[in-house]
Amino acid sequence: MNYIVPKITKYSNIDELLKNKSKTPSLFDIEYFLSIDDLLSENFVCIVGEPGIGKSRLISEIKKNHTKKLLFTCNASDFKSQEIPSGIEYCIVDALDEVDGSDFSNTLQLIKQYKEKHQNVKVILSCRKHYVVSYASLFASCTKLVFVELNRLEDQEVTKIIDKCSDITKENINKSPKLRKLLSIPRYLTFLLKSENQRGAISNIGDLFEFIIDNSIEEALMVDNAIKKENLKVIIKRVLEKIAFIMEISRKDKISKDDLYTIIDELKGNMAHMLVANFDLLFFESRILKETNGILQFGNSEIQEYLAAKELGRQENIESVLYDVAVQKELKHIYPNWYDVIPHLSYSEGRSDSFVNVFKLITSYESHLENETFESLLRYVNPSTLGVQQRKELFSNLFEHYQRVPAYIKWRGPIQNLIQECYTSSCNTILKISSDQLNKIQLTNIYAILEGLVENNKLDESVIKHWEDAARALMGTKDSEMQQIALNFYYALKDDEELRELASTFNSFTEDVKQKYIEVTGYRKITDKLVIDCWLTYCDKSNPEAINAVLYIDDPESIIYAYNKILSKGIRDFFNPKGSLLVLYDFYLKKQFDVVWKFNQDRRNLMTKVIAYFVKNRNYSSLKEINTCS
């Protein structure tokens, strides 16, 4: 797969990076992305992103394509400031998150001290984002350190590559939104293509990881051992699972050869004996694991996490074992490396119920769990594998979390979808809480949940009635912010009758509430004349929300009513919106023209005037398909 330059977002400091987690951007926000050259112009920068997003690959591309620059590169685990040559332009330190847990703080301090002493050298380091979150205070102490985040591949980029796969693979990918989302991470997309080429279709995330492991083992097995090959592969996998599990317990991405021999020596039963008797451990070290100067590690940290999860899943009492190995008892804190292990339990065969119990344990123990970490734990959950009780428990956990933390549920994001999939009628009592003491974020999150459930015809009538009453109470508070939230509830619950009635009190609203009213009634296409008159009042002010509301109208009588009034007052303001909100005149005018053209000549003439004003005022138009013949 050819290298795809990632979308890179810049944050001026650690606070900006962390605040972005709770930001819910507008649909029409325009985000500026950095180029690689922009990145290289930064003086002190940390590249962040999730596992497999391409941090190391980006650094490799910089080394390959900028050979004329004086570069020094190393892994963070090998960073020694005294070994960095003088006269360099860039010092690039990769994989800070792969440093042993006990050395993380010291390594970051060494990088910080190097930068302080060498102001003329541009320093670039890379680290997983959740490590930056966990060690935020340390990163904040680095003077003038900026952060750039690598974003996942755009859906159209992923689609172009997947289109090259077999029909069976494409069909399976389309059945699994979570697998498709995973493939927006470049590393997994590369593995998919390799697997497709070698073994055929991929049906889920577990298959993809199994391919990676099988591929590593098969390359290492000797051809003349073919008779024992399959049995030996099973043994090697089990040993790898135990090695990975112990490494995660030790919070290490690397171990020495002595550590490996100790782990194998302590394996119970005949497993160690069978491995040693059938396989050369020196070959095991160099081909199954990645060996560098006597230090061993898995080729990908995600593989280590997947294998550790498989071994964790074999334990009889997973919750008890996890408490013993993953919790720092004195600080009452879960070691951050386990947040990358636990998600793999959610799709392990026969272990999805255990995942729910583990998830409950974590959220009860970590009362101040970062929202990004919380969402990351749920990234592979498939509610269809859960029983009714587990779905209710997970729904309850999600609901309580987003009532407790100052973070918004992203519109049509994975959490909103997961909540919908977990909902059953047994969840109604959870949703029917009093709105009296809830703040803006809490109410907005409930609105997001209700909107998704109503859209998919899942919400019970008793819950709808409860929140219709709550919306009326909020509307009666005369608090502008609460009234806007009430209008959102009316929109989510499709309570068009109440929205129509509010048109008569439109003039009593504050400006912010008027804007919200225009927005929600426009999206709902409520075309009572009183409602349209509210829109037209703001069309005269070139308000883009009001203009869009008029453009959304799709019934002929209302179209004619609106444009007759607009033409009588002067149409110039209608075609000169103020503000950044996008107004798609070309698309909607064409649709309205087609609707009206089927009727009498007077109506055709009216729409022809509207189109003529549009073309004259805008000096361009893509409405080439409009037939102006009588």
N, C-alpha and C positions, 0 to 999 in steps of 0.2 A: 504494500500500500504506500503510495507516495505521501510525503510529508504534507500535512495540512497545517498552515500557520494558525495557531489558536487565537480565539478572541481573548484579549488581555485587558482586564479592568484595573485601574490604578486607585489606590487609597493612600491618602497623604500620611496617615498614621494608624496606629493600632485601633484607636477608638472608631475611626471611620470604617475600618474593616469589620469590627464587631457589630457596629450599628446596622450595617447592611443586612444582617441576618433577619432583622425584623421589618425591613422595608418592603412595602407592597407597592411596586411602581404602577403608574397609570399605563393603560394599554397603549397610549400614544407617546409615552416617554421615549426620547431619543438618547441612547447611551453611546458614549464615545469610547472606542477601543484603541489601545496602543499597538503600534507596530513593534517588531523586534528592535529596530533602530531607536525607537522611543525608549524602549527598555534599557538599551545600552547607554543612553544619555543620562540615566539616573546615577546619582553618586553613591547611594547606599540603599540597596533594595532587596527585599525578601520575596521570592516567588512562592506563592502558596497555591494549593489545590488539593483535590482528593486523590487517593491512590490511583495510579494508572492514567492520570489526566495528561501526562506528558511533560512533567517538570524536568526530568533527566533528559528526555528526548529534546526538549527545547535547548538545554545547555549543550547537548551534542551538536545541534544544528548551529548554534553560535560558534562553537569551536571549528566546525567544518567550513562555515561560510565567512568567517572573519579571521582568516589566517594571517592577514597583514597586521592585525592588532596584537599587542604584547599581552598574551593571556597566561595566567597560571590557574590551573584547575585541580581540584582534589575532592575526595569524599570527606564529609565532615568528621568521620571517625578517624581520618588520617591527618586532620588539620594540626599543623605545627607551625606557628608564625615564624620561628627562626629558620625554617627550611624554605620559606617563600623568597624567591630571588628579588633583588632590587631592580629598579628601572622598569617595572611592569606597569601596564595601563589598567588591567583588570585582574582581580582575584575572585575566582568563582568557586564557591563551596557548595557541593551538592549533597542532598539527602541528610539534612540535619536530623530529621525524625528517625533515622536508622541508627543514630548513636545510642549506645546502651543507656538505659534510663538514669543510672547513677552519674553518668558523665554529661548528660544533656546540658545542664546549667553551666558547667565548667567550659564546655566547648563553645557555647554561645558567648560566654564572657571573654574567651580568648579571641573570638572573631571581633567582638566589640572593641577590645583593647587594640587589636591590630588596626582596625579602622581609625581609631583615635590617634594612633601614632603615624598613620600613613594617609593623610587627608587627600593626597593627590591620586591615590589608587581608588578606582571604582570597585566596590565590593558587591557581589551578587551571591545570595545564598538561597537555597530552596528548602521547603519544609511543608509537611502536610498541614492543612488548615486547622484541624482540631488540636494539633500539638501547639500551634500558635495560640489558640484559645485557652488551652490548659496552662500555658506558661506566659500568659498575657503580660504580667507585671515585668518579667524578664525582658521581653521584646520591647515593652514601653520604655525601658531604661536605655535602649540603644538610640543615641541622639541622631535625629534626622533620618531615621530608618523609614522608608516608604514600603508599601506592600503592593504587589501586583498579583492578581488572581487569574489563573487560567480557567476559562469557562469550558464547559462541555461542547462537543461538536454540535453545530446547528442540525436540526432534523433533516433538512434537505441534503446536507453533506452526508449524513448517515444513510439516507435513502438511496443516494447515488451509488454508494458502495454495496449496500445490501442487494440492490437490483442485479448485481452481478452474480448473486448466489442462486442456488437451485430453487425451484418453485416450492418444494417441501420446506426448505429452510425459511423462505419468506413467509410461508403460511404459518409456521410455528412462531416466528417472531411477531407476526401480527396478532396472534392469539395471546401473547404475553407482553403487556405494556411495560412490565418491570424489566424484562429481558431487553426490550427495545431501548429503554432508558439506560440500562447498563452499557449498551453498545454505543452510546454517545461518549463513552470514555475510550479514547483511542487504543489503549492496550487491549481491551477486550474485543474491540472490533477487529484488530489484527489477529487475535487468537481465533475468532470466529471464522475468518477467511481461511486460515491455515487448517482448521478442523474441517471446514466444508470441503476443502481440497483433498484432505486425507481420509476422512471418515464419514462424510455426508452430513445429514441434518442435525441441528442442535435444537433441542426441545425446551430446555430451561437452563437456569444459571448453573445449577449443579453439574449438568452435562458439560458445560463449558470448562468448569474447574477440573472435572474428572479428565477431560481431554488433555489439559495442560499437564496434569500429573502423569497420566498414562504416557504421554508423549515423551516426557523426561525419562521415565523408567524404561520405556521400550528402546530408546536410543542407547541406554546404558547396558541393556542385557545383551549378552553375546549370542550370536546367531546359532552356534552349535549347542546351545543350551535350550533349544526350542521345545523339547519334551517337557521340561520343568518350568517353562517360561511363565505360563499363566499362574501356576501355584506360587512361584517365586514373586510374581508381581503383587499378589495379594499380601504376602508377607512383608514385602518392601513398603507397601502402602500403609499397613498397620504400624510398622516401625516408624515411618515418617510422621504418622498422626501423633504417636507418642512423643517423638522428638519435638514436633511443633508445639504440642501442648506444654511440655516442660519449658521450652523456650519462652512461651507466652507467660508462664508462671514466673519465670525469672526476668521477664520484661526485656528480653534480648532478641535482636534480629541476627546475631552472630554468636557462634560458639567455637571453642577450640577443639582440636582433635581429641584431646584428653576428655573434654566434656562429652563428646560423642561416645567415646568408648565407655565412659561411666554410665551414660544413659542406657546404652545397649546391654551393659553388664547387669544392670538392675531390672531389666525386663523380666516379667514373671513367665513361668511356663517354659515351653520349648521354643518360643519365638526367636530368642537371641541365638540359641544353638542352631536352629534351622537356617537363619540368615548367615551366620558365620560359616556354616558347613557348605553352603551353596553359592556363596557370593564373596568376591574379593573386596574387603572393606576399603582398601586403597582406591579401587575402582569406584566404589560407592561414594567415597568422599569427593572424588574429582568429577564424577558424571551425574550422580543423583543430586548431590548438593553442590553448591558453587564454592570452590576453594580458592582463597587468595592469601598467599603468604601464611599458610597454616591455619587460617581462620575460615570457618564454614558458615554458609548461609543458604537459604532457599533463593532460587532465582527471582522470585517475586514475593514481596511481603504479604500480598493478598493470599497467596497459596499457603503460606505458613498459617495465616489466620483461618482459612477454610479447613485445613487439616486439623488444627487445634480444636475447631468447633466440632468436627466429626468425633474426635476423641472425647471431648466434653459430653457430647450426646450419648456416648456409650456408658456414662456413669449412671449408677442406679438412682442416686438422689442428686440431680443436677444443681438444684438451688443451693443445697448444703455445700457441695463441692465448690461451686462458684464463690460462695461466701468465704470459704477457706482460702482460695487461691487468688481471688481478684480484689479483695477488700483490704485497704490499709486501716487496721483496726484503731490505731491511736487517733488518726485524723478523720476517721469515718468517711473515707473517700475511696471510690472505685478507681483503680489504676486505668488511665485512659486507653492503654493498648487493648483492653477487653471490649471496648466499644466497636472495634473492628472485627472481633471474633464472634460476638454474640449474634449479630444479624444472620449469620450463616445457619444458625439453629432453626430459623423460621421456615426454611424450605427442606430441611433434612427429613428424610422419610420417617414418619412416626414420631417426630419430635416437635411438631408445630405447637402442640399443647404445652410442652415444656417451655417453649420460647415465651409464651404468654406469661407463665409463672415467673420466669427469669426477668422478664420485662417489668412485671409488677414489683419484684424484689428491688430492682435497680431504681425505679421511680420512687419507691417508698423510702429507700435508703439515701438517694441523692435528691434531697428536696430542692436544691438549687441547680438542677441539671440544665446545662446550656441548651437552648432550643435547637441549635444545629446538631448537637450530639443526640438529642432526643429523636429528631427526625431521621438521623442516620441509622439509629438502631432499628428503625422500621422499614428500611429501604427494600427489603426482600420479602416482606410479609404478603402472603396470599390468603385472604380471609376464606376463600372457598375450601381450604383444607382444615378450617377450624369448625368445631361444634358450636351450637347456638350459645352455650354458656361462655365459651372462650371468646366468641365475638362480642358478647355483651360486656365482658370484663375488659376487653381491649378498647371498646367504644368508651366505656366509663373512664378508663385511664387517659385516653386521648382528650376527652371532654374536660376532665379535671385539670389536666396539664395546661390547656389553653384558657382555662379560667384563672390559673395561678400565675403564669408567666407573662411578662409584657411583650408578647410576640403575636403577630397576626397570622392567621391561617391564610396561606397564599391561595388566591382565587384560581380554581381549577387546577390546583397543584396536587402533588401526591398525597398530602395529608387529607385534604378535602375529599379526594376520591376514596382513600382508605376508610375514612369515617362513614361514607355512604355504604361501602361494601360490608362494614361491620354492623350496620344498623339493623335491628329487628324490632318488633313491637314491644319486646321486653325492655327496650331502651327508653320508652316514653317517659317513665318517671324521672329519668336522669335529665331529660330535656325540659321538663316542666318545673323550672326553678323560678323564683321571684326575681323580677327585674329591678326591684326598688333600689338595691344597693350596688348594682353592677356599674362598672365604669365603661368608658368608650371602647376599650380594647376587648373587654369581656363580651359586651353586647355585639360588637362587630364580628367576633368569632362565632357567636351563636347564629347570627344572621348568615354567615358563610356556610355553616352546617345546614341550616334550614333551606337555603337556596338550592344546594345540591340535592337534598332529599326531595324537595317539591318538584324540581326539574325532572327527576327520575320517577315521579309518582310513588314514592316510598313512604312519605310522611303520614302518620296517623292523623285523623281529623281532630282528635282531642288536643293534639299538640298544636295544630294549626290554630284552633280556636283560642288556646292559651296565649299564643304569641300575637294574635290579632288584638286581643284585649290589652296585652302589654304594650303594643304599638300605639293604641289609642291613649293609654295612660302617658306614654312618653310624649306624644304629640300635645297633650294637654299641659305639659310642664312649662311651656313657654321658654324653655331653655333651647337655644338655637342648635347646639350640638346634639342634644337628645332628640330634637325634632328631625334632624337629618338622619339619625339612626332609625327613627320610627319610619321614615319614608323608605329607607332601605328594607325594613321588615315588610312593609306593604308590597314592595317590589318582589322580594323573595317569596312571599306567600301568595303572590298574584291576586292581591286584594284590590282589584280594579274599581270596585264599587266605592270603597273608602277614598281612593285617589280621586275619583270623579267628584265626590262630595267636597273635598278639600279645595277644589277650584274656586268655590264661592268665597273662600277666606284667603285667597292667594295674596291679595294686597296687604294683608296684615302681617305677612311673614317678613323675617329679616332677609337681607340680600342672599346670604348663604343658603337659607332654607328655600328661597325661590329658585335658586340655581339647582339645588338637589331635586326639587319638585319637577322642574322642567326636564332634568335628566331622566328620572325614573318614569315619568309619564311618556316621555318620548320613546324610551326603550320598550315600554309596554304597548306602544301604539294606541294609546287611549285617545280617540278622536271625537269626543264630545266637543261641541262648539265652545263651551266655556273653557275647556282645557286648551283648545287650539288658540283661543284668545290670549291665554296666559303666555303661550309661546310667542305669539305675534308681538306682544308688548316688548319682548326682548329681542326679537328679530330686528325691530327698529333701532336697537342699540348694537347691532352687529354681533350679538352673542352667539358663539358657535354651537353651544348646547341647544339653544332654541332653533337655530337654523337646521341642525341635524334632526331635531324632532319633527320639523315640517317635512324634511326630505324622507323621513321614514314612513310617512303616510302612504298607504297602499290601497285605500278605497276611493273611488272616483269622486263621490260627493264631497268628501272632506278635502281632497286635493283642490277641487274647484273653489270651495269656500275659502281655503287658506290663500290661494294665489290671487283671487279676486280682491281680498283685503290687502295683500301685499302690494299689488299693482296700484290700488287706489291711494295708498300712502306714499308710494315711491319705492322702487325696488332696489335702488343702489346699495343701501345698507345690508340687504339680504345677501348680496354677493361680495361683501367685503368684511369677512369675519375678523374679529379682534381676539388675539390670544393664540396659544400654541396647539389647541385641539384641532385635529384633522377633520376637514369637511369634504366629503366625497361627492361633490356636485355631479361629476361626469357619470358616476355609477347610478346614483339614485334618480337624477333627472331623466335619464334614459328609461328607467323602469316606470316612472310616473307618466312620462310621455306615452309609452306603450299602453298604459292602462286607460288614459283619457282618450287616446286616438280612436278608440272603438266607438265613441259616442258622436254627438252631433257637431256641426261645423263651428258653432259658437265656442264649444269647449276646445276644439282643435285650435281655433284662433287664439284662445287664451294661452294655451300651452306653447304655441308657436311664439307668442310675445315673450313668454318667460325665457324660452331658449334663446331668443334673439338678444334679450338683455344680457343673458349669461355670456354669450359669445362676444358681444360688444364690450362688456365690462372686463372680461378676463383676457381678452385678446388672443385666446386660444381655446380649443376644445377638441376633445377626442370623441365627440358624439357623432361619429361619421355615419352611424347606422340609422340616424333619425331620418325618416322619410317625410319631407315637408310638403309633399304633394297633397292637394285637397282630395 
